[in-house]
């Protein structure tokens, strides 16, 4: 049974979504997948409830244990927060996704004089 504050590593999320862990890192870094970084390291943590919301949003299959976890967490949230507070909190969490310009090539073209040296 899942704990109410269950968090998953990017590798665990990659296994659930059937994608590479690098894909999860990119989704996280661009803001598609909410979560947080562990202080003092590069590791990412994704709360299970945020993962369920992400999977629902993008019509991806949800494992049964995550569905049970989300239902338990939602019932606790409803009891703890009135509907207005939940709406304001969810609105505050939304972020704008900005597309990044393509990276320029970092290759230097070698000239004929450089090749001979």
C-alpha positions in Angstrom: 0.0 0.0 0.0 1.3 3.4 -0.9 2.1 6.0 1.7 0.3 9.4 1.5 3.5 11.2 0.8 5.1 8.7 -1.6 7.7 10.2 -4.0 9.3 8.4 -6.9 12.7 8.7 -8.5 13.1 9.6 -12.2 14.1 6.0 -12.9 10.9 4.6 -11.2 8.8 7.1 -13.2 10.6 6.1 -16.4 9.8 2.4 -15.7 6.1 3.3 -15.1 5.9 5.4 -18.3 7.9 3.0 -20.4 10.4 5.7 -21.5 14.1 6.4 -20.9 15.1 8.1 -17.7 16.6 10.9 -19.8 13.1 11.6 -21.2 11.8 12.0 -17.6 14.6 14.4 -16.9 13.7 16.5 -19.9 10.0 16.5 -19.0 10.9 17.6 -15.5 13.4 20.3 -16.6 10.9 21.8 -19.1 8.1 21.8 -16.5 5.8 19.2 -18.0 6.3 16.9 -15.0 6.2 18.6 -11.6 8.5 17.6 -8.8 11.5 18.8 -6.9 15.3 18.2 -6.7 17.0 16.8 -3.7 19.1 19.4 -1.9 22.7 19.1 -2.7 22.3 16.7 -5.6 21.0 16.4 -9.1 18.4 13.7 -8.3 14.8 14.5 -9.0 11.8 13.4 -7.0 8.2 13.2 -8.4 5.3 13.0 -6.0 3.0 10.1 -6.9 -0.1 12.3 -7.0 1.6 14.7 -9.5 2.6 11.6 -11.6 -1.0 10.5 -11.7 -2.2 13.9 -12.8 0.5 13.9 -15.5 -0.5 10.5 -16.8 -4.2 11.5 -16.9 -3.4 14.7 -18.7 -1.4 12.9 -21.4 -3.7 9.8 -21.6 -1.0 7.4 -20.5 -1.9 4.2 -18.6 -1.9 4.4 -14.8 -0.7 1.5 -12.7 -3.3 0.2 -10.2 -1.2 1.0 -7.1 -0.9 4.7 -8.2 -4.7 4.9 -8.8 -5.3 3.6 -5.2 -2.8 6.1 -3.9 -4.4 9.0 -5.7 -7.8 8.1 -4.5 -6.6 8.0 -0.9 -4.7 11.2 -1.2 -7.7 13.0 -2.8 -10.0 12.0 0.0 -7.6 13.3 2.6 -7.2 16.6 0.6 -10.9 17.1 0.4 -11.4 16.7 4.1 -8.4 19.0 4.9 -9.0 21.8 2.4 -12.2 23.6 1.5 -12.9 23.7 -2.3 -11.8 27.3 -2.7 -8.5 26.7 -1.1 -7.8 23.8 -3.4 -8.7 25.8 -6.5 -6.4 28.6 -5.4 -3.6 26.2 -4.6 -3.8 24.4 -7.9 -3.9 27.7 -9.8 -0.8 28.9 -8.0 1.1 25.7 -9.0 0.5 26.2 -12.7 3.6 27.3 -14.6 4.1 28.7 -18.1 6.0 26.4 -20.4 8.5 28.3 -22.5 10.0 26.7 -25.6 13.7 27.0 -25.8 15.5 28.0 -28.9 17.5 25.3 -30.6 21.1 25.0 -29.5 23.7 26.2 -31.8 26.3 23.9 -33.1 29.5 24.0 -31.0 31.7 22.5 -33.7 34.5 24.6 -35.0 35.2 24.2 -38.7 38.8 23.4 -39.1 40.7 25.3 -41.8 43.4 23.9 -44.0 46.2 25.6 -42.0 44.9 24.0 -38.7 45.0 20.6 -40.2 48.6 20.9 -41.2 49.9 22.0 -37.8 
